[in-house]
């Protein structure tokens, strides 16, 4: 098998993939939901750091810009404030939480 995670030993990777293969579908969906929630929380935390005076409504609107793209977010939620939107790379965030998700998976076993 080709190694997927270069910073993980082949034996650990085999154990991880075995656990994932044996996991019931409901648990996999639950993990995806947890990962999505974690990514959303990380994005909101980043927005709070960039916009410390923003209201919760403004932060949700900015999150919509990130998740949906500015055009669709504007159609769904109306125009945003005049301040330019800060773009966040959701793939980068997902990679950062991957280790935490794997740790949760191994703890659940």
BELKADA-V717581 format. One line per field, one symbol per residue. ss: DSSP state (@ for helix, = for strand, . for the rest). psi: psi as a letter, one per 30 degrees, with the letter a starting at -180 (. if undefined). A space follows every 10 residues. Layout:
ss: ???
psi: ???
//
This chain:
ss: .........@ @@@@@@@@@@ @@..@@@@@@ @@@@@@@@@@ @@@@@@@@@@ .....@@@@@ @@@@@@@@.@ @@@@@@@... .........@ @@@@@@@@@@ @@@@@@@@.
psi: kkkejfgkke eeeeeeeeee efkleeeeee eeeeeeeeee eeeeeeeeee ifgkleeeee eeeeeeefke eeeeeeflll lfkkkkkkjf eeeeeefeee eeeeeeef.
//
